[in-house]
Amino acid sequence: MLKGKHILLGVTGSIAAYKIASLASMLKKQGADITVIMTRNATSFIHPVTFEALTGNKCLIDTFDRNFQHSVEHVSLAKQTDVFLVAPASANVIAKAAHGIADDMLTTTLLACQCPKIFAPAMNTRMFQNPIVQDNMKVLARYGMEVITPATGYLACGDTGEGKMPEPELLFEYIVKALQPKDMTGVKLLVTAGPTRERIDPVRYISNHSTGKMGYAIARAAMMRGAKVTLVTGKTTLTPPMDVHTIEIESAQDMADAVKASASEQDIIIKAAAVADYRPKYVAEQKVKKKNGDIDIELERTEDILGFLGAHKKAGQFLCGFSMETENMIENSRAKLERKNLDLIVANNLRQEGAGFGTDTNIVTLLSKEDTIELPIMSKEDVADELLSYIMDKRLAAT
């Protein structure tokens, strides 16, 4: 994923510095070349040798270290760096960066870098909320640097509040995002994901096997490429991607209401959710008690969300549906494409090994009026990227 990318990690004096060891390990496993620069204060919290063992590169501290190759090190580092993450970012380093102060190796290199720069503040709640610190972070953002909103929780000082550095997994996502091409900047995209639940009584419901993995992969991929993403999701065990507006729903009607409320604003709508076609006509107010023999549950049709979107599609809007079949996949999917006025349908066969619900892979065929594109088995993340690239190419061709 990150093979050949040069990542610079700036570590400042904060107890959260120990977390960056885990981040460095994650990056290394993905093939990145990592250099760590530490402030003098940071060495009081974690030893430079730790980072050298994890990255295979010298950990830099002193701007005037005479044991480096014949080059101006902070400049040579700046030239080769693809992303510079300062984490944890102390109030002191944030203030220096905001006002162009370069008095150590970290801030000197930061000033020389022209790559994407990301800051992950970590400090006491009162310090973080100080208007001077808040203003300094706004200055960084004004100069095009990204400032990650800190987490809220128990801090090392004993206080509870905002100012906690996010976990390494989230920092990793910000680095990946910074490296992605931003071909979807300015595009508004809505994606639906997961199952719906149709209540029988306060205890029971009708649902399906959807895990939401495909829809979440699409939402994440679009966000990484710069789109403004809305994710309407049924109940899943997945964590919504960062920087995605997430709306959690339960029933097919909930999903219909949420989608219809924002559909007119969207440039692209991708309906990846497994929406129930039927729901109990009558929902019992109390738990239905077990009896001898069978019981009958009368079902009624749910609203056809995709059909509504197709009938009300605005000019220039791209509408993509999903088709899960067990037989006659191409024929059934093409019929759905025409019937619902779609621009594209993503067809997959539940009977095919490696496709369908609950897997990390998928095997899909992209069907439009002009194309039939069979994709090989690949991760759902790769399917998401292929799908988005196809849609963006079609949008570009239409302009």
N, C-alpha and C positions, 0 to 999 in steps of 0.2 A: 504493500500500500504506500509506504513512504520511502521506498528504495531510491537511493541517490539524492534524497533531500537533505539539506543541511539545516539543522535546527539549533538555535542558540537559546539556552536557558539561563536567565539571570536570576540569581538567588540572593535575597537580601536577609537582613537580620530579623528573623521571626521564628517562633517555635514551629510554625507550619513548614519550615524548610525541609524537615524530614520526609514530607510527602513527595517531594520532588525526586527522591531516589526511586520511588515506584514509577513515576512518570518517565524518568530517563530509561528505566528498564522496558516499559511498554514501547517507547519509541524505538529503542534498539532492536527489539524483537520484530518490528515492522520494517527494518532495514534502513532506518534513518542514521545519518551521521550527526552525532550530538556533541556540542561543546558546551560546557558549563562555566559561567563566570560568576564568581561569588564576591560579595562585598566583604570587607574585613569582619564586620559584625556577624555575617552569616556563618563564618568559620567557628563561631562560638556555639553554634547549634548543631552543625553537622560537619564532619571532617572532609576536606577536599578529596582525600584518597577514596572515599566511598564513591564519589562521582567518577573518578578516574577508572575504578574497577568496573563500574557499570557501563561506561561509554567507550572505554579504550582510548580516550583522548585526555590530554593534560587539562586539569581544571585551572582556570586562570583567575588570578586575584590582583596581582600587581601590574599596573600599566608599564612600569619601568623594569620588569623582570628581564635580566640579561641572558636568560637561558632559552630564548626562543630563536627560531630561524631568522635569517637576515631579511626581515620585512617589518613594516610598521604594523604590529599585530592587530591592533583594534581596527585598522583600515582593511587589512587583508581578510579578517573575519567578516567585516561588514559586507565586503564584496561577494563572498560566497554564501552568505546566509539567506535562506528562503523564508524563515519565520523566526522572529525574536519574541519569546515569551518571558516576561518578568513575573516570577511567582516563587514565593510570596513577594508581593510588592509592598514595601513599607511606605508610610506616609512621607518619610524623608526622600526616598528615591522617586516617588510620584511627584513631589514638589520640584526636585531637580530636573526631572524629565520634562515637566510642564514649562520650565523656564530656561531650558537650554544649558543648564549647569553640567559641566563635564569634568569632574575632579577625581575620578577613579576609573578603573578598567571598564566597569559595567556601564557607567553613564557616558563615558567617552565612546565606547562601541555603539551604544544606543543612538547617539547623535550622528554617528557616521553611517548607520544602516539606512537603507532605502526600501527594505522589505516590509511586509506587514508586521506590526508591533502590537503585542497583546499584554495587558496588565491584569494581574489577579490580586487585588488588594487583600491584605490580611493584617488586621490590627484590632485594637480595643474598640468597642462600640462607640464610646465617646469620641475617640480620635476620628473614627470613620465618619461620624455625623458632624464633626466640626465643619463649619461653612468654608473654611480655608481649604481643607482637604477636598470637600465636595467641589469647590470651584476649580481646584487643580485638576481633578478628574475630568471636568467639563472642558478644560483647556486641551487635555490629551485627546479627547474625542473630537474637538474642533480641528485638531491637526491630523485627523484621520487614524488615530490609534484606537484600538478597541479596549474598553475597560469592562471586565467581567463583573457582573453584580455578585458580591460575596454572599455566602450562605448565612443563614441565621441559626444560631444554636449556642451551645455551651462553649465558652472561650477559655483559653488557658489561664487567663487572669481571674477566672471564677465568675465573671459576668455572663449573662445570657442575652444575646442580641445579634445584630448584624455585624459583619466584620470577619467572619470565618472564611478561610480560603476554601473554594470548592474542592471536591475530591479529584484525584489524578485522572480518573476516567473522563470527567467533564473537561478538564484542561486539555486532555488528549483530543477530544472532539473539536475544541476551538482551534487547535493546531491544524487538524485535518481540514476544517472549514476554510481556514486561511489559505490553504494550498489549492483549493478547488477552483476551476475556472468559473467565473461569475457570468455565465451566458444567460442566466435567468433573472438577472437584476431587474427589478421593476415589474416582474411578472407576478400577478396574484393567482395563486393556485389553491384550490380546495380539494382535499382527498378524504374519502370515507374509508373506515377500516373496522375490522372486527365483526362480531356477531350482534344480533339484536336478541332481546329477551321478551317474549310475549307471555304475560302473566295468565295463569289459570286460577290461582287463588293467592293469598298472601305468602304461601310457602313455595309453590311450584310454578314453573314456567316452561315454555317451549323455546328451544334455541337450536344452535347448530355447532359444528366443530371448528369454526373459524377462530384462529388465534390472533389475527390482526397483523401478523408479521409482514405480509406483502404491502399493506397500506402504510404501515409505519416506515417501511424501507423507502417507499416513494416519498413520504413526507420528509424524511431525513435527507434524502438525495436532493430533493428540490430546494430545501433550506440551504444545504451546503453549496448549491450552485447560485444562490443569491435571491431565490424567490421569496415572496411573502406568503407563507403557508398557513392555511387553516386546516386542522385535522379534526374531523368529526368521527368519534370513535365509540364503539360499543365497549362493554366490559371486557378487559383483557388483563393479563399479568405483566404487560409490557410497560416500560417507562417512556412517556412521550419524548420525542426528540427535543433538544434545546431550541430556543428561538422559534418555536412553532406555537401558534395560537391553537390551543386544544380545547375542544368542546366534548364533554363526556355525556353520552346518552344511554338509554336503556332499550326502549322499544323502537319498532320501525316508525311509529308515528313521531316519536321524539327526533329520530334522525331526519325524517321528512321536514319537520318544522325547522330544525337547525340548518339544513341544507338550503331550503327555500328562502330563509331569512337573509342569506348572504350570497346566493347564487348569482344575482345580477351584477355583483361587484367583481366577479372572478373572470380571469382571462382563460383559465384552464380548470376543468372539473374532471376528476378521476374518481369513479365510483368503484372502489375496490372492496367495499364491505359486503358481507354475506347477509343480506336483509331478508327477514322472514317474509314469505309470500302470503302466509295466512296467520291469523291470530284467533284465539278463542273469542267467540261472539259475545259471550257473557263471562265476566270475571267475578268469581265468588268473593263476597266480602269476608267470609270466614273460611278456614281450612276445610277442604272437602274431605269428609271422613271416609275411611275405607269401609266398603260394603261387600257382601257376597256377590259374586258375579261381576260383569263388566259395567263400565259406565261409558256414556257417549259424550263427547265434547264437540259441540258445533263450532265450526271454524268459518271465518269470513276473510275476504281478501284485504290485505293491507294496501296502503297507497303505493302506486307505482312511481317511485321517486325518479328513476331514470327516464321513464316515459314523460313525466312532467317536465324534466329538464330539457329533453329533446323537443318537446312541443313549445317551450318558452325560451329556446336558445337565442341569445342576442347575437347580433352581427359581430363576427370576428372571434366569437367564443369557441373554444375547442372542447368537445365533450367526448370523454373516453369511458367505456364501460368494461366490466369483466364478465366473462362467461365461464362458469364451472359446469362441465358436462361429463357424462359417463358413456355417452354414445353419440354418433353422428356430430362430432364436435364442430367441424367446419360448417356443415349445413345449418345446424341450429344457431351457431354464432352469427353467421352471415344474415340469417333471417332476423335475428335480434338487432343487428346493426341497422338494417333497413327500417324495421318496424319502429324503432325508437329514435330514429334520426340522429345517429351517432356519427362522429368523425372517425372513431377507432374503437375496436373491441379487442380485448386481450383474452384469448381463449386458452383454457387448459383442461386437461382430462384427468379427473380424479382417479381413474384406473391406472394411470401411468406412474410407474415408480419414480420418485423424486419430485413429483408435482403434487399440488393440492394443499390441504389443510395441515398445519402443524409441522411442516418440514422447513428446513433452512434453505432449501433449493426450490427451484420451480422450472417447469418446461412449458413455454408459452408460444403461441402463434399470434402475431399481430395482424389483424385483419382490418383493412379499410376498403373503400370502394375500388381503389387502384391496386392495392398491395396485399400479398399473402406472404408474410415473413416468419419462417419457422426458426425460433431460437433454440440452441442446444441447452442441455441442462446446465444451469448456473445458479449461483447464489441469488437470493431474492434482492440483495443489494445491487448486484450486477444487472438483474432484470430491470430494476427501477431505473438505473442509469440509461440502459438501452431504450427503455420506453420514453423517458424524458427527452433523450436525444432525437428520437423519431418525431416526437411531437414538436419540438423546437424547430427541426428541419422543415416540417410541414407548415408551421406558422411563418417561417422565414420565406418559404416559397410562395406563400399566399399574399405577401406584402408587395 
